[in-house]
């Protein structure tokens, strides 16, 4: 099923994200994660793509195949383009087609100082346009409530997002954020710019202090005072921080759903037990 069909049902969508195993991780553990996440009945599970084009050799397609064809769940494969040429992208599209994966999150990917970009696809919009021209896929894209770190300013970022949507993207998933008001202002900017596609809010439950620092540095998410107080008080107590991180995510989700957002995309960090606690707390709201 194409993801856009999920949004035609007058229901808010709850989806999950997982990542392939790291270098020394086992793929069986990821399959086990999928089985447990499947019990929580997400609308779909997306699978990330390795940085610097490494996803081509990685397991994104294989995992999406298993989600779809072994567990019978809807899936979306992430695909980044900055380090690929057309032949490489074609190869991945063919593999996705062969296993019946219809949904792609078209991404540019992060620039790396160690890898010279191929510059065939400079932006995610170029990839979306290319996939669109091939036909057969539903294309989603990423968006940034607190503005992409490389963007000149909020206005040019939104205008670029509009170009991406006009290039064939019919659903957006947001970068994680901890301040819902930033997301609501972003939604307003989108609607003013004429972006009318469904936009899912990306929520990451924070459960350890080092992870927060990494996330904030990488994506520039702002930390509301009440969130910073949680870190200050429980940063050295992993069990307490996990409880507080889950409670904070649940509070964010309740507020987002009651404000009528199109959907919630939960960055599960491949932790089904944590995802279950969140789902149990909000399942009757969907
Ligand atoms: P783009 O939409 O191309 O935007 C990148 C920058 O270019 C922005 O600043 C934008 O304003 C600017 N821009 C866009 N078009 C133009 C134009 N025509 N002219 C000038 N400037 C322009 N990374 C991975 O490697 N693997 C993943 O699986 C992955 N999954 C992600 C999932 C989500 C939901 C999100 C939010 C991000 C994900 N990322 C992933 C990270 C993403 O690759 C980076 O944030 C990357 O820096 C930007 O990718 P993009 O697709 O948003 O880029």
Boltz pocket constraint, residues with backbone or C-beta under 6 A from the ligand:
constraints:
  - pocket:
      binder: B
      contacts: [[A, 47], [A, 48], [A, 49], [A, 50], [A, 51], [A, 52], [A, 78], [A, 79], [A, 80], [A, 105], [A, 106], [A, 107], [A, 108], [A, 109], [A, 110], [A, 111], [A, 122], [A, 123], [A, 124], [A, 125], [A, 141], [A, 142], [A, 143], [A, 148], [A, 149], [A, 150], [A, 151], [A, 152], [A, 156], [A, 157], [A, 158], [A, 160], [A, 161], [A, 163], [A, 164], [A, 173], [A, 174], [A, 175], [A, 176], [A, 202]]
      max_distance: 6.0
